[in-house]
Structure formats: structure tokens, C-alpha cells
Amino acid sequence: MMSSSVSSETRPDLGPEVESATRKARRRLLPFLMLMFVIAFIDRTNIGFAEESLEIHAGLSTAAYAFGAGLFFIGYAVFEVPSNMIMHRVGARWWMARIMVTWGIVAAAFMFVNGPTMFYVLRFLLGVAEAGFFPGVILYLTYWFPRRKRGQATALFYMGLPIANVVGAPLSGALLELDGIAGLRGDQWMFLVEGLLAMAVGVMAFFYLTDRPARASWLSAAERDALEAALAAEAETKQQVAKLSWWRALLNGRVLYFALIYLTIQIAVYGLTFFLPRQVSGIAGQEVGFLVGLLVAIPWLCALIANAFVGRYADRTARYRVTATAMLCVSGVGLAASAFLSQPLLAMIALCLGAIGFVSAQPIFWNIPTSYLSGMALASGIGLINGLGNLGGFVAPNLRVWVVGAFGTEAAGLVMLALAPFLGALLIAGTRFFERRDREVLSTTTT
């Protein structure tokens, strides 16, 4: 089902019960969802800290590392849509718990990697296990927050990304320094501990999450009824423009357009993330460890602070498209500048701008496609957008390695990655044509 983005320009009063209900949902659900995101992102990116060890002990070349890093996103993309549709039917409690426990098992198994083949297989399986987590949360937020409240809620959830790096980078660096304890290498300790964390939180998710507002004992009856009514009215508005079945949403040109936008964003995210420890190590002149982990956390800490303000601004002004476009341009400038700055402080500032831009743009971006889709079309559409978009995690490391090899300089790889957010900004600006068309359709159906 597709909706008009015209509704994003009208901001009726939601009423005190809905305001109270969403405030309670924000306090109860978002910290836990954020914790899940933190652990998910740590487990998918901690190989950046193990890169050198894997090359030494598992015989991985730089190209093999980049290829394996990207394989996660192949498994992730293939299973995104079916996973999200299952969650829409069985509920978030069961499905989120299953996702976290299985990915924790696979994440811990990386401690046994003994060659490229095993590395490739586990990276693919990690993607399969985690598939559906992120789009599942995006879908889950539509069950709890009307669009007017969803921008800030999504931005708060997305704070898990920089928090994962603020917390995860020093944690991973510190675990590497356990090298030799109990006969395990530092990277083995890292994979084991961080995998066990995912399993533990997965068990907690089953008992903590609530599937829908109607089942929330922590809301009053008036709050439950008002929130359900507000969400139902929003869904009804979405149906006034056009209706899509779940499978038609997968073939819809607009959904594929959104997937292309998200692809450009993820190329920037993972092109930086997978190589940031080594890049910061070069800037600081230090080996990868706890100190480098602390320095790696700085760009993400800046992004964390900026994200809290940008999401609130987008909700207050309803200027989602303009804000996302601007933040992607900031990211592109930062990534490009970091390629040419040799002075450590300036290089770190540029990396901070790169992270601020793409971290702040992502939650705002998701407010655009979720304003067009509803029901099973929303479940399948979000899964497809996230699945195809996250292929950027496969493209980015391999593209960066290829460009560096072709031009003989790391700067060339960063410049290539910097082009992606600029392209994403242009594509987001182009969504204004969707809005114009939907106004015309809505005007016709209401006259």
C-alpha cells in the first residue's frame, strides 16, 4: 500500500493520550532496541579489529578480508524480506529473540576461523542469522509511533550505531589485549565475549518486548485505545493513493528507488567502518589496540551527539528530505577531505564530519519510505530496501580495495567512497517528484 507524502506536511494534534503513550513507548522500548543494535553492529564490524590477526593466523590476504567482510551482506540481503514478513506474522518477541541468539552463536564461532573458506562461510551465515533485525525494528517502530513521532524515535534507535563504535571500539581493542590468556588469542576472546553478549540479550528480548500497543500492560486503557486509533487512521490515509500487495511492493519502482538511495548510504558507512581502525592507526602512529579503539570512538561520539539534535529538528520542521540531503553532503565532504589531510587533528575532524553525516541521514531517510507503505507491503518493502541497500556493505570494501590497487593510493579509495553520499543526496532530493504526483492523486480521490 502506498501513501501520499502530503500527510507529512499536515501536523494535526495527536492528543494527550497519544503523546503520553508514545512517550512511555520511547522510554521503555528504545533503550532496549538500542542495546540490541549496539551488539548487532559490534558483531558485524568487529572484524575490523581482527583484520591483522586474521591475516597472520588464518592466512587471509587483504583482498580475501575485504571479500569476506562483504559476504555478510549477501546472506543478509537474501533473507531480509522473508524474515520481516515472518516477524509481521509471529510478532517481535519471538522473532527478535531468535535472530539474536542465532547470530550470537555464529559470531562466537569466528574464534575458530582457520582459513579463508571458513571465514567466508561464517560471514555469510552471520548475515543469514542477523537478516531481519534492522528492518524488523524499523517495521516495529511503525507499530508504536505515528509518523510525526517516528523520526525522533528512529533517530534514537539509530544512536545505537555510534554507541556501538563508542563502546565497541574500546571494548574490542581491550579484548585483543587478553592475548595469551587461557591459550586464546586476543581476537578469539573478542569474538567469544561479543557473541555471548548477543545470546544473552536475545533471551532477554523474549521477556521484555511487547508486540503491539494493544498488548502493552504498561499503557493505560485510554492510551492503548488512542494510540491504536491514531495508527489505524494513519494506515487508512496511506490507502487513499494506491494499494500494493506484499509481492507487488517488491517490484515497485519507488521501492527500488529507495533501495538505491540506501545503497549509496551504506557504501559510505561500511567503506569507512571496515577500515577505520587501520586508518586511525596510521593517523596516530599506533598499533591497533585499546588506544586506537578510543580514537576510533571519537567520530562516532560526535555522530551520536549530532544525531540526537538532527532527528528532533527533522520531526519539528517536517523537512525530512532537505535535512537528509544536507547531512549526506556533509558526509561526502568529510570523507573526501580525510583522503588528503595529513595533519592528525584535521584528519580526525574530517572523519568526524563523515560519520556525523551518514549517521544522522539514515533515520531521517527511513521516515520517507515508511510514509508510503503499510501492512504486508510495508514489511516486504522495508526488507527489500534494507536488504538491497545493505549490499553496499559488500560493494564498499571490495570497491575500496580495487580502487586503491588501481591507483596505488589510499586517497583514491576514500574519494571513490565519498561520491556515494553525494549521489544519495541527489536521489533523495528527487523524491519531491513522488510528492507532487501523490498530491495530484490524492486531490483526485478526495474530490
GIMO-V252187 format. One line per field, one symbol per residue. psi: psi as a letter, one per 40 degrees, with the letter a starting at -180 (. if undefined). A space follows every 50 residues. Layout:
psi: ???
This chain:
psi: hiiheddeehgiheiddddddddddddddddddddddddddddeeeedde dddddddefhidddddddddddedddddeddddddddddeiddddddddd ddddddddeeeeheiddddddddddddddehedddddddddeedhidded dddddddeedddddddddddddddddeehdhfeiiddddddddddddddd ddddddedihdiddeheeiiddddddddddddddddddeddihhiddddd ehddddddddddddddddddddddeddddddddefiihaddddddddddd ddddddddddddddddefgddddddddddddddddddedehdhddddddd ddddddddddddddddeddeediiaddddddddddddddeeddddddddd ddddddefiddddddddddddddddddddeedddddddddddddee.
